[in-house]
Amino acid sequence: MTKYLIWIFFPALTGSAHAQQVPKDSTGKAVSGTVQRGTPKNLKLVTVSAGAFEASDKAKGASLTPMDAVTVAGSNGDLTQSLRSLPGVQQIGETEGLFVRGGTSDETKQFIDGTLFKYPNYPSVPGIPQGARINPFLFKGILFSSGGYSALYGQAMSSALILESVDLPEKSSASFYLFPANQGAGLQHLGKDNRSSFGLGLNYSNQTLYNALVPHVPDYFQGPSYLEGNANYRIKTGRSGMFKVYAVWNKSAVGMYNQDVDSAALRSGYLVKGGNIYTNMSYRTALGNDWKMEAGLAYSNNKDKRIISLVDAAEKPATLPEVPLTLKNNASDIRSDFAQARVVLTRFLAGGQAVRFGAEHFYTKDAGVYRDSALAQTDQLSAVFAESDIYLTSSLAAKVGLRLEHTSLPAQWSLAPRASLAWRLSDESQLNFAYGLFYQEPQNEFLYRNRDLSLSRAAHYVVNYTRRAHNRFFRVEAYYKQYQDLVRLLPPDARSVSTGNGYAKGVELFYRDKKTFKNLDYWITYTYLDTKRDYLNYPMALRPPFAAPHTMTIAVKKFFPDLSTGVNVSYALAAGRPYYNIRYSDGWQLADQGTTKPYSIVNLHISHLMTLFPRWKHKDFSGFAVGVNNVLGTKQVFGYNYSYDGQHKMAVSLPANRTFFVGFFMSLGIDRTDDFLNNNL
């Protein structure tokens, strides 16, 4: 899916490990994750942030906003795609999701106002990343924790993407965008008393015409098409309360043929149709002068229908008689219901200290057909947690937490301690340390076949140094992760077991400079990753195919005020990734292995801002945007698919070497010009 949102201009991402103001909630108290020092007239912060990149309208020392995040060149307006420009995240071009520090995409979870956003992307399609199901402009806060995150969250062994939704809009506004393959419109209405608002949005994307003009490797016989509608309602209650409701509905369809790797005369067909309804309700309020309550409810209904087939040159059904090639014709149709209830209480103490504790319950039910076999599976997960912000000295702060969980599938208890420590070295720099245990249930495809698997576990050890001064930011972080109880696949037709293990360790660098050159902002990241796993059908501990040892990104944005034009360039480089052909013969064996060529991609986006109707009562904020992803047309190879006999292999690459977009956007009611100018000065 290619999805372009209204603002497609200038990228800006940074890590936050030091702030200059005290973030406050509606009660005026310091928000979670910070510890005050000094008197009310002379407030400073020690921010506990090992492993986390943070930004919100509260954290004034950070500059990552939703607009910053989704305008990274090449991100296609997708929040998770843009976060791949941060250190620790792999440059994966063949599927969606965040692969963080040696972890799979399933090991990164997304949370909205505290509740789990269980199905963040459209249904997966082989070899083609699918887009996000949510509008990033509905959020004012983004916390991307690549390790050692809070005890308030669980079931994510590698990282957590924590999103905080907007309370009320600045004012009423309307917007729309028009690109050849993507169209959308939105409305936000602020009540006259400035205490409530509602919003509506509709987005539609159909790539049929685009794919006809730009040659693609898959032969699409349906779509790709995506339709999404969303609505929100927010209202202030009493002096400090805020109640918010967000709902999104979407559906998608992708059908394609590819050359079959086992037969030159046949093609593999793949059709996936998805539908999802997601609703989130949250409420927060002060309870007296020293307490705060936060509560949330979430419900999601997800439908995922897949048909895998073989066809001949005339597109008539075909079969291959040899097992397991008979599985090339099968169908799955699964309906998943998910619900969560959550409550968190915070007690504010003297000196900026705080204690938080709460509980949550998850309910998941899957039913339908999986690979032509009926399935019905229900899982219940309950958790209690507690965490405290402790002010030790004027330059030393700690966050200590504990999380207890019980899962019904598998039936198991887990106890996860978490601890972080921040030591201020000066007003411009500090050291951060973090440790924690993180548990996660096996993926559904394994539980469908064996419900006696154990929870997988990862231990995180993180240390970093940050320095922020004169509109420049530098961060270096080292980490070590130890995996236990990963899923191992036994010989064909045998049940899987939880005896796998692995590790990941590395060093990451991040440098951003908004000062040296006028109206120019750039950042550079570098990631070194050493990781191996002994899991699935690996015959020994191997570097996973999704893990490159070296990754670097450079992002540059330049704004020309006299021309009202922005130029955004990004460059990503990654060392080759390993690939394997693992076959069974008296045990799992490596029949072939190698390393892909390095990944290298340059993206260019240009946008021009204007006002078409300056005499209107509500002046418009409009513009044109054009862009090219993979400007140089570099052929990318992400791995190989092997034939059943191992004699043939086919490269997994981009559907097209280059992608293009051009379009128009307009907003009425809010002038965003200063947002771009202030972000570059």
C-alpha positions as CSV (number, residue, x, y, z in Angstrom):
1,M,0.0,0.0,0.0
2,T,1.1,3.5,-0.8
3,K,-0.6,6.1,1.4
4,Y,0.1,9.8,1.3
5,L,-1.3,12.0,4.0
6,I,-2.0,15.7,3.9
7,W,1.4,16.9,5.0
8,I,4.3,15.6,2.9
9,F,7.2,17.9,3.5
10,F,10.0,17.9,6.0
11,P,11.3,15.1,8.2
12,A,12.4,15.7,11.8
13,L,13.2,13.0,14.4
14,T,15.1,13.2,17.6
15,G,15.7,11.3,20.8
16,S,14.7,12.8,24.1
17,A,16.8,12.2,27.1
18,H,16.9,15.6,28.5
19,A,14.1,18.2,28.8
20,Q,14.1,21.9,29.8
21,Q,10.6,22.2,31.3
22,V,8.6,20.0,33.6
23,P,5.9,18.1,31.7
24,K,2.6,18.4,33.5
25,D,-0.7,16.8,33.4
26,S,-4.1,18.4,33.8
27,T,-3.5,18.7,37.6
28,G,-0.2,20.5,37.2
29,K,1.8,17.6,38.5
30,A,4.9,16.2,36.8
31,V,3.9,13.6,34.3
32,S,4.9,9.9,34.3
33,G,8.6,9.3,33.6
34,T,10.0,12.5,35.1
35,V,11.3,13.6,38.5
36,Q,11.4,17.2,39.7
37,R,14.2,18.8,41.5
38,G,14.6,22.2,43.0
39,T,11.9,24.6,44.0
40,P,8.8,25.6,42.0
41,K,10.7,28.7,40.9
42,N,13.7,26.8,39.7
43,L,12.6,23.5,38.2
44,K,14.9,21.1,36.3
45,L,14.5,17.6,35.1
46,V,16.3,14.3,35.3
47,T,14.5,12.3,32.6
48,V,14.7,8.5,32.9
49,S,14.9,7.5,29.2
50,A,17.3,4.7,28.5
51,G,16.1,3.0,25.3
52,A,13.4,5.6,24.5
53,F,13.0,8.2,21.9
54,E,10.2,10.5,23.1
55,A,8.3,13.6,22.0
56,S,5.1,15.3,22.9
57,D,3.7,18.7,23.4
58,K,4.6,18.2,27.1
59,A,8.3,17.3,26.5
60,K,9.5,20.7,25.4
61,G,13.1,19.4,25.1
62,A,12.1,17.0,22.3
63,S,11.1,17.9,18.8
64,L,9.5,14.7,17.4
65,T,5.9,15.4,16.5
66,P,3.6,13.3,14.4
67,M,4.2,15.7,11.5
68,D,7.9,15.2,11.9
69,A,7.6,11.5,12.0
70,V,5.5,10.9,8.9
71,T,7.4,13.3,6.7
72,V,10.6,11.3,6.6
73,A,11.4,10.9,2.9
74,G,10.3,7.5,1.8
75,S,8.0,6.8,4.7
76,N,4.8,7.3,2.6
77,G,3.1,9.0,5.5
78,D,3.4,5.9,7.6
79,L,4.5,6.3,11.2
80,T,6.2,2.9,11.6
81,Q,7.9,3.3,8.3
82,S,9.4,6.6,9.3
83,L,10.7,5.2,12.6
84,R,13.0,3.0,10.6
85,S,15.2,6.0,10.3
86,L,15.9,5.8,14.0
87,P,18.8,3.7,15.3
88,G,18.1,0.1,16.3
89,V,15.5,-0.4,13.6
90,Q,16.2,-2.6,10.6
91,Q,15.7,-1.5,7.0
92,I,13.2,-4.2,6.0
93,G,11.7,-3.6,2.6
94,E,9.7,-6.7,2.0
95,T,7.2,-6.6,4.9
96,E,5.6,-4.2,7.4
97,G,6.3,-3.7,11.0
98,L,9.3,-2.7,13.2
99,F,12.2,-5.1,13.5
100,V,14.1,-3.8,16.5
101,R,17.5,-4.9,17.9
102,G,17.4,-8.4,16.6
103,G,13.7,-8.9,17.3
104,T,10.9,-9.8,14.9
105,S,8.1,-7.4,14.0
106,D,5.7,-9.4,16.3
107,E,8.0,-8.4,19.2
108,T,7.1,-4.7,18.8
109,K,3.7,-3.7,20.0
110,Q,1.7,-0.4,19.7
111,F,-0.3,1.2,22.4
112,I,-2.9,4.1,22.1
113,D,-3.6,5.9,25.4
114,G,-2.4,2.9,27.3
115,T,-4.4,0.2,25.5
116,L,-3.0,-2.2,22.9
117,F,-3.6,-1.5,19.2
118,K,-3.5,-5.2,18.3
119,Y,-3.8,-5.0,14.5
120,P,-1.9,-1.8,13.5
121,N,-1.3,-2.7,9.8
122,Y,-3.4,-4.0,6.9
123,P,-3.1,-7.8,6.4
124,S,0.4,-8.9,5.3
125,V,1.1,-9.7,1.7
126,P,4.2,-11.7,0.7
127,G,7.0,-9.4,-0.4
128,I,5.0,-6.1,-0.2
129,P,4.9,-4.0,2.9
130,Q,1.3,-3.0,4.0
131,G,0.5,0.4,5.4
132,A,-0.7,1.5,8.8
133,R,-4.4,1.5,9.8
134,I,-4.3,4.7,11.8
135,N,-3.9,8.5,11.2
136,P,-0.7,9.7,12.9
137,F,-2.0,13.3,13.2
138,L,-4.4,12.2,15.9
139,F,-1.5,12.0,18.3
140,K,0.4,14.6,20.2
141,G,2.9,12.3,21.9
142,I,5.1,9.5,20.5
143,L,7.3,7.4,22.7
144,F,9.3,4.8,20.8
145,S,11.1,2.5,23.3
146,S,13.6,0.2,21.7
147,G,14.5,-1.4,25.1
148,G,13.8,-1.3,28.8
149,Y,10.3,0.2,28.7
150,S,7.9,0.8,31.6
151,A,6.2,-1.9,33.7
152,L,2.9,-0.3,32.7
153,Y,3.1,-2.2,29.4
154,G,3.8,-5.8,28.5
155,Q,3.7,-8.6,25.9
156,A,6.4,-7.0,23.7
157,M,9.8,-8.7,24.0
158,S,11.7,-6.1,21.9
159,S,10.1,-2.7,21.9
160,A,7.0,-0.6,22.5
161,L,5.5,2.3,20.4
162,I,3.4,4.3,22.9
163,L,1.0,6.9,21.4
164,E,-0.9,9.6,23.2
165,S,-3.9,11.1,21.4
166,V,-4.7,14.7,21.1
167,D,-7.1,16.2,23.7
168,L,-8.7,19.0,21.8
169,P,-7.8,20.6,18.4
170,E,-6.5,24.1,18.3
171,K,-9.6,25.2,16.4
172,S,-12.1,23.9,13.9
173,S,-10.6,22.8,10.6
174,A,-11.1,20.9,7.4
175,S,-8.7,19.3,5.0
176,F,-8.4,17.1,2.0
177,Y,-5.7,15.7,-0.3
178,L,-5.8,14.4,-3.8
179,F,-3.2,12.1,-5.4
180,P,-3.9,10.0,-8.4
181,A,-4.0,6.8,-6.4
182,N,-5.0,8.2,-3.0
183,Q,-7.8,10.6,-1.9
184,G,-9.0,11.7,1.5
185,A,-10.8,14.3,3.5
186,G,-11.1,15.2,7.2
187,L,-13.0,17.5,9.5
188,Q,-12.3,18.6,13.1
189,H,-14.9,20.7,14.9
190,L,-14.2,22.5,18.2
191,G,-17.2,23.4,20.3
192,K,-18.0,27.0,21.1
193,D,-17.1,26.5,24.7
194,N,-13.7,25.0,23.8
195,R,-14.6,22.0,26.0
196,S,-15.5,19.4,23.4
197,S,-14.8,18.4,19.8
198,F,-15.6,15.8,17.2
199,G,-13.9,14.7,14.0
200,L,-14.5,12.6,10.9
201,G,-12.2,11.3,8.2
202,L,-12.4,9.2,5.1
203,N,-9.5,7.9,3.0
204,Y,-9.5,5.7,-0.1
205,S,-6.6,4.2,-2.1
206,N,-6.7,2.2,-5.2
207,Q,-3.4,1.3,-6.9
208,T,-4.8,-0.2,-10.1
209,L,-4.1,2.7,-12.4
210,Y,-0.7,3.5,-10.9
211,N,0.4,-0.1,-11.3
212,A,-0.7,-0.1,-14.9
213,L,1.5,3.0,-15.5
214,V,4.5,1.9,-13.5
215,P,5.5,-1.7,-14.2
216,H,5.4,-4.0,-11.2
217,V,6.6,-7.6,-10.7
218,P,3.4,-9.0,-9.3
219,D,0.5,-9.3,-11.7
220,Y,-2.3,-7.8,-9.7
221,F,-5.8,-9.2,-10.5
222,Q,-7.5,-7.3,-7.7
223,G,-6.5,-4.0,-6.1
224,P,-4.5,-3.2,-4.2
225,S,-7.3,-1.1,-2.7
226,Y,-7.8,0.3,0.8
227,L,-10.8,2.1,2.4
228,E,-10.7,3.7,5.8
229,G,-13.1,5.8,7.9
230,N,-12.5,7.3,11.3
231,A,-14.3,9.3,13.9
232,N,-13.4,10.8,17.3
233,Y,-15.1,12.6,20.1
234,R,-13.5,14.4,23.1
235,I,-15.0,16.3,26.0
236,K,-13.6,17.9,29.1
237,T,-15.4,16.7,32.3
238,G,-15.3,18.8,35.5
239,R,-12.2,20.8,36.3
240,S,-9.6,18.2,35.3
241,G,-11.3,15.3,33.5
242,M,-10.9,14.4,29.8
243,F,-13.0,11.7,28.0
244,K,-12.0,10.6,24.5
245,V,-13.4,8.1,22.0
246,Y,-11.7,7.1,18.8
247,A,-13.1,4.6,16.2
248,V,-11.7,3.5,12.9
249,W,-13.1,1.1,10.3
250,N,-11.2,-0.2,7.3
251,K,-11.1,-2.8,4.6
252,S,-8.6,-3.9,2.0
253,A,-8.2,-6.3,-0.9
254,V,-5.0,-7.4,-2.7
255,G,-4.9,-10.2,-5.3
256,M,-1.7,-11.0,-7.3
257,Y,0.1,-13.7,-9.3
258,N,3.8,-14.4,-9.1
259,Q,5.9,-16.9,-10.9
260,D,5.8,-20.2,-9.0
261,V,9.3,-21.2,-7.8
262,D,8.5,-25.0,-8.2
263,S,7.1,-24.9,-11.7
264,A,8.1,-22.6,-14.6
265,A,4.7,-23.3,-16.2
266,L,2.6,-22.3,-13.2
267,R,1.9,-19.1,-11.2
268,S,1.2,-18.7,-7.5
269,G,-1.9,-16.8,-6.7
270,Y,-2.4,-14.9,-3.5
271,L,-5.6,-13.1,-2.5
272,V,-6.1,-11.4,0.9
273,K,-9.1,-9.5,2.0
274,G,-9.1,-7.7,5.4
275,G,-11.6,-5.9,7.5
276,N,-11.1,-4.3,10.9
277,I,-13.1,-2.2,13.4
278,Y,-11.2,-0.6,16.2
279,T,-12.6,1.5,19.1
280,N,-10.7,3.1,21.9
281,M,-12.2,4.9,24.9
282,S,-10.1,6.6,27.5
283,Y,-10.7,8.8,30.6
284,R,-8.4,10.6,32.9
285,T,-9.1,12.9,35.9
286,A,-7.5,14.2,39.0
287,L,-8.7,12.7,42.3
288,G,-8.1,15.5,44.8
289,N,-4.7,17.3,44.8
290,D,-2.5,14.2,45.0
291,W,-4.1,11.5,42.9
292,K,-4.8,10.9,39.2
293,M,-6.8,8.1,37.5
294,E,-6.5,6.9,34.0
295,A,-8.8,4.3,32.5
296,G,-9.2,2.8,29.1
297,L,-11.3,0.4,27.1
298,A,-10.5,-1.0,23.7
299,Y,-12.3,-3.4,21.3
300,S,-11.2,-4.7,17.9
301,N,-12.9,-7.0,15.4
302,N,-10.5,-8.2,12.7
303,K,-11.3,-10.4,9.7
304,D,-8.6,-11.9,7.6
305,K,-9.4,-14.0,4.5
306,R,-6.6,-15.6,2.5
307,I,-6.7,-17.8,-0.6
308,I,-3.5,-19.3,-1.9
309,S,-3.6,-21.1,-5.2
310,L,-1.8,-22.3,-8.3
311,V,-2.9,-21.4,-11.8
312,D,-1.7,-22.3,-15.3
313,A,-1.0,-19.8,-18.2
314,A,-4.8,-19.5,-18.8
315,E,-5.4,-18.8,-15.1
316,K,-7.1,-22.1,-14.5
317,P,-6.6,-23.9,-11.2
318,A,-3.7,-26.3,-11.1
319,T,-2.1,-28.7,-8.6
320,L,1.2,-30.3,-7.9
321,P,0.8,-33.8,-6.5
322,E,3.8,-34.1,-4.3
323,V,3.5,-33.4,-0.5
324,P,3.9,-30.6,0.7
325,L,3.3,-28.9,-2.6
326,T,-0.3,-29.8,-2.3
327,L,-0.4,-27.0,0.3
328,K,0.0,-24.5,-2.5
329,N,-3.8,-24.6,-2.7
330,N,-5.4,-23.7,0.6
331,A,-7.6,-21.1,2.3
332,S,-7.8,-19.4,5.7
333,D,-10.7,-17.3,7.0
334,I,-10.2,-16.1,10.5
335,R,-12.3,-13.7,12.7
336,S,-10.5,-12.3,15.7
337,D,-12.2,-10.4,18.6
338,F,-10.0,-8.5,21.0
339,A,-11.0,-6.5,24.1
340,Q,-9.0,-4.8,26.8
341,A,-9.9,-3.0,30.1
342,R,-7.3,-1.0,32.0
343,V,-7.0,1.3,35.0
344,V,-4.0,3.2,36.4
345,L,-3.8,5.2,39.6
346,T,-1.0,7.7,40.3
347,R,-0.1,9.1,43.7
348,F,2.0,12.2,43.6
349,L,4.4,12.6,46.5
350,A,6.7,15.4,47.8
351,G,9.7,16.4,45.7
352,G,8.2,15.4,42.4
353,Q,8.1,11.7,43.3
354,A,5.2,9.5,42.3
355,V,3.9,6.0,42.6
356,R,1.7,4.4,39.9
357,F,-0.2,1.1,40.1
358,G,-3.0,-0.6,38.2
359,A,-4.4,-3.6,36.4
360,E,-5.6,-4.7,33.0
361,H,-7.3,-7.6,31.3
362,F,-7.0,-8.8,27.7
363,Y,-9.5,-11.1,26.0
364,T,-8.8,-12.6,22.6
365,K,-10.9,-15.1,20.6
366,D,-10.0,-16.5,17.2
367,A,-12.5,-18.6,15.1
368,G,-12.8,-19.8,11.6
369,V,-10.6,-21.8,9.2
370,Y,-6.9,-21.9,9.1
371,R,-5.3,-23.7,6.1
372,D,-8.5,-25.6,5.5
373,S,-8.8,-26.7,9.1
374,A,-11.4,-25.4,11.6
375,L,-10.1,-23.6,14.6
376,A,-11.5,-22.0,17.8
377,Q,-9.2,-20.5,20.3
378,T,-9.7,-18.2,23.3
379,D,-7.1,-16.5,25.4
380,Q,-7.4,-14.5,28.7
381,L,-4.5,-12.5,30.0
382,S,-4.6,-10.5,33.3
383,A,-1.9,-8.2,34.7
384,V,-1.2,-6.1,37.7
385,F,1.7,-3.6,37.8
386,A,3.3,-1.0,39.9
387,E,6.0,1.6,39.3
388,S,7.6,4.5,41.1
389,D,9.5,7.6,40.2
390,I,12.2,8.1,42.9
391,Y,14.2,11.3,43.4
392,L,17.5,10.2,44.9
393,T,19.6,13.4,44.7
394,S,19.4,16.6,42.7
395,S,21.2,14.8,39.8
396,L,20.0,11.2,40.3
397,A,16.6,9.7,39.6
398,A,15.2,6.2,39.3
399,K,12.2,4.4,38.0
400,V,11.5,1.0,39.5
401,G,8.6,-1.2,38.5
402,L,7.2,-4.7,38.7
403,R,4.6,-6.5,36.4
404,L,2.8,-9.7,37.2
405,E,0.9,-11.5,34.5
406,H,-1.2,-14.7,34.1
407,T,-2.1,-16.1,30.7
408,S,-4.6,-18.8,30.0
409,L,-3.1,-19.8,26.7
410,P,-0.5,-21.0,27.6
411,A,-1.5,-21.3,31.3
412,Q,1.5,-19.6,33.0
413,W,2.4,-16.9,35.5
414,S,5.2,-14.4,34.8
415,L,6.9,-11.8,37.1
416,A,8.8,-9.0,35.3
417,P,10.9,-6.6,37.2
418,R,11.9,-3.3,35.5
419,A,14.4,-0.6,36.6
420,S,15.9,2.5,35.1
421,L,18.4,5.0,36.5
422,A,19.3,8.5,35.2
423,W,22.4,10.4,36.3
424,R,22.7,14.1,35.3
425,L,26.3,15.0,34.5
426,S,25.5,18.6,33.6
427,D,22.6,20.7,32.4
428,E,23.4,19.5,28.9
429,S,24.2,15.8,29.4
430,Q,23.3,12.7,31.3
431,L,23.8,8.9,31.6
432,N,20.9,6.4,31.6
433,F,20.8,2.8,32.6
434,A,17.9,0.3,32.3
435,Y,17.2,-3.4,33.0
436,G,14.1,-5.4,32.6
437,L,12.4,-8.8,31.9
438,F,9.9,-8.9,29.1
439,Y,7.6,-11.8,28.4
440,Q,5.5,-12.6,25.3
441,E,3.0,-15.2,24.2
442,P,4.0,-17.3,21.1
443,Q,2.4,-16.2,17.8
444,N,-1.1,-17.6,17.0
445,E,0.2,-19.8,14.2
446,F,2.2,-21.8,16.7
447,L,-0.6,-21.9,19.4
448,Y,-3.1,-23.1,16.8
449,R,-1.0,-26.3,16.6
450,N,0.3,-26.6,20.2
451,R,-1.3,-24.8,23.2
452,D,1.2,-26.1,25.7
453,L,4.0,-23.8,24.6
454,S,5.6,-21.5,27.2
455,L,5.9,-17.8,27.3
456,S,9.0,-16.5,25.5
457,R,11.3,-14.2,27.5
458,A,13.9,-11.5,26.9
459,A,16.2,-9.7,29.4
460,H,17.3,-6.2,28.5
461,Y,20.4,-4.4,29.7
462,V,20.8,-0.8,28.3
463,V,23.2,2.1,28.9
464,N,23.3,5.4,27.1
465,Y,24.9,8.8,27.1
466,T,23.1,11.9,25.7
467,R,24.1,15.5,25.2
468,R,21.8,18.3,24.0
469,A,23.0,21.8,23.6
470,H,22.7,24.7,21.1
471,N,20.1,23.0,19.0
472,R,22.3,19.9,18.5
473,F,21.7,16.5,20.0
474,F,24.0,13.5,20.4
475,R,23.2,10.1,21.8
476,V,25.2,6.8,22.0
477,E,23.6,3.7,23.4
478,A,24.8,0.1,24.1
479,Y,22.6,-2.8,24.9
480,Y,22.5,-6.6,25.5
481,K,19.4,-8.8,25.2
482,Q,19.2,-12.5,26.2
483,Y,16.3,-14.6,24.7
484,Q,14.9,-17.7,26.3
485,D,12.0,-20.1,25.6
486,L,11.7,-19.2,21.9
487,V,9.6,-21.5,19.7
488,R,11.5,-24.4,18.0
489,L,10.0,-26.4,15.2
490,L,10.5,-30.1,15.5
491,P,10.6,-32.5,12.4
492,P,7.7,-32.2,10.0
493,D,4.3,-33.2,11.5
494,A,5.7,-33.0,15.1
495,R,4.6,-30.4,17.7
496,S,6.7,-27.3,18.3
497,V,8.4,-26.8,21.7
498,S,9.6,-23.7,23.7
499,T,13.3,-24.5,24.0
500,G,14.9,-21.9,21.7
501,N,17.3,-19.2,22.8
502,G,19.3,-16.3,21.4
503,Y,21.0,-13.0,22.1
504,A,21.3,-9.5,20.6
505,K,23.9,-6.9,21.4
506,G,25.0,-3.7,19.8
507,V,25.9,0.0,19.8
508,E,23.8,2.8,18.3
509,L,24.6,6.4,17.5
510,F,22.3,9.3,16.8
511,Y,23.4,12.9,15.9
512,R,21.1,15.8,14.9
513,D,22.1,19.3,14.0
514,K,19.6,22.2,13.5
515,K,22.1,25.0,14.2
516,T,25.1,24.9,11.9
517,F,23.3,25.7,8.6
518,K,20.5,28.2,8.3
519,N,17.1,26.7,7.5
520,L,18.7,23.2,7.3
521,D,18.1,20.3,9.6
522,Y,19.9,17.0,9.3
523,W,20.5,13.9,11.3
524,I,22.8,10.8,11.1
525,T,22.2,7.4,12.7
526,Y,24.3,4.3,12.8
527,T,23.5,0.9,14.2
528,Y,25.8,-2.1,14.9
529,L,23.9,-5.3,15.6
530,D,25.3,-8.7,16.6
531,T,22.6,-11.3,17.1
532,K,22.0,-15.0,16.7
533,R,19.0,-17.2,17.4
534,D,18.5,-20.9,17.8
535,Y,14.8,-21.2,17.2
536,L,12.2,-22.3,14.6
537,N,13.8,-24.8,12.3
538,Y,17.4,-23.5,12.6
539,P,19.9,-26.4,12.8
540,M,22.1,-24.2,15.0
541,A,22.4,-20.6,16.3
542,L,22.2,-18.4,13.2
543,R,21.9,-14.7,12.5
544,P,18.2,-14.2,11.5
545,P,17.5,-13.3,7.9
546,F,16.0,-9.9,9.0
547,A,19.1,-8.7,10.8
548,A,21.9,-6.7,9.1
549,P,25.1,-6.1,11.2
550,H,25.4,-2.5,10.1
551,T,22.8,0.1,9.3
552,M,23.1,3.8,8.6
553,T,20.6,6.6,7.8
554,I,21.0,10.2,6.8
555,A,18.1,12.6,6.6
556,V,18.4,16.2,5.4
557,K,15.6,18.8,5.1
558,K,16.1,22.2,3.7
559,F,13.4,24.9,3.6
560,F,13.6,27.9,1.3
561,P,11.4,30.7,2.9
562,D,11.5,33.0,-0.1
563,L,10.2,30.2,-2.3
564,S,7.9,28.6,0.4
565,T,9.5,25.3,-0.8
566,G,10.9,22.4,1.1
567,V,13.3,19.8,-0.1
568,N,13.6,16.5,1.8
569,V,16.2,13.9,1.1
570,S,16.9,10.6,3.0
571,Y,19.5,8.0,2.4
572,A,19.6,4.5,4.0
573,L,22.4,2.0,3.8
574,A,22.5,-1.5,5.4
575,A,25.0,-4.3,5.1
576,G,23.7,-7.5,3.4
577,R,21.4,-9.8,5.3
578,P,21.9,-13.6,5.6
579,Y,19.6,-16.0,3.7
580,Y,19.2,-19.8,4.2
581,N,17.7,-22.8,2.6
582,I,16.9,-25.1,5.6
583,R,15.8,-28.6,4.7
584,Y,14.9,-31.7,6.7
585,S,17.1,-34.8,6.3
586,D,17.7,-36.7,9.6
587,G,17.3,-33.3,11.3
588,W,17.2,-29.8,10.0
589,Q,20.2,-29.0,7.7
590,L,21.5,-26.0,5.9
591,A,21.3,-26.8,2.2
592,D,22.3,-23.3,1.1
593,Q,23.2,-20.0,2.6
594,G,24.7,-16.7,1.7
595,T,24.5,-12.9,2.2
596,T,22.5,-10.5,0.1
597,K,24.1,-7.5,-1.4
598,P,24.0,-4.3,0.7
599,Y,20.7,-2.3,0.9
600,S,21.0,1.2,-0.5
601,I,18.2,3.7,-1.2
602,V,17.8,7.4,-1.8
603,N,14.4,9.1,-1.5
604,L,13.6,12.7,-2.6
605,H,10.4,14.7,-1.7
606,I,9.7,18.3,-2.7
607,S,6.8,20.4,-1.6
608,H,5.6,23.9,-2.3
609,L,3.3,25.8,0.1
610,M,0.8,28.4,-1.0
611,T,-2.4,30.2,-0.2
612,L,-4.9,29.9,-3.0
613,F,-7.7,32.0,-1.4
614,P,-6.2,34.7,0.8
615,R,-9.4,36.7,1.1
616,W,-11.4,33.8,2.5
617,K,-12.5,34.2,6.1
618,H,-10.6,31.0,6.9
619,K,-7.5,31.3,4.8
620,D,-6.4,28.1,3.2
621,F,-3.1,26.4,3.7
622,S,-2.4,24.5,0.5
623,G,0.4,23.0,-1.5
624,F,1.8,20.6,-4.0
625,A,4.0,17.6,-3.3
626,V,6.1,15.4,-5.6
627,G,8.5,12.6,-4.7
628,V,10.5,9.7,-5.9
629,N,11.5,6.8,-3.7
630,N,14.7,4.9,-4.7
631,V,15.8,7.8,-7.0
632,L,18.8,5.9,-8.3
633,G,16.7,2.8,-9.1
634,T,19.0,0.5,-7.1
635,K,17.9,-3.1,-7.3
636,Q,17.2,-4.3,-3.7
637,V,17.4,-8.0,-2.8
638,F,16.0,-8.9,0.7
639,G,16.4,-12.7,0.4
640,Y,15.4,-15.7,-1.6
641,N,12.5,-18.2,-1.9
642,Y,13.6,-21.7,-2.6
643,S,11.9,-24.5,-4.5
644,Y,10.9,-27.6,-2.6
645,D,13.8,-29.7,-4.1
646,G,16.3,-26.8,-3.4
647,Q,17.4,-26.6,-7.0
648,H,15.9,-23.2,-7.7
649,K,15.7,-19.9,-5.9
650,M,14.0,-16.6,-6.7
651,A,15.1,-13.2,-5.3
652,V,12.7,-11.3,-3.0
653,S,12.9,-7.7,-4.2
654,L,10.9,-4.5,-4.6
655,P,7.8,-4.7,-6.7
656,A,9.2,-1.8,-8.7
657,N,12.6,-0.2,-8.6
658,R,11.2,3.3,-8.3
659,T,7.9,4.7,-6.9
660,F,6.5,8.1,-7.6
661,F,3.9,10.4,-6.3
662,V,2.4,13.8,-7.1
663,G,-0.5,15.5,-5.5
664,F,-2.4,18.5,-4.0
665,F,-3.5,19.1,-0.4
666,M,-5.4,21.8,1.4
667,S,-6.3,22.7,5.0
668,L,-8.8,25.3,6.1
669,G,-8.9,26.7,9.6
670,I,-5.3,26.2,10.7
671,D,-2.2,27.8,9.2
672,R,0.7,25.4,9.5
673,T,3.4,27.6,8.0
674,D,4.9,28.5,11.4
675,D,5.2,24.8,12.2
676,F,7.6,24.3,9.3
677,L,9.5,27.6,9.8
678,N,10.0,27.1,13.5
679,N,11.2,23.6,12.9
680,N,14.0,24.9,10.7
681,L,15.2,28.0,12.5
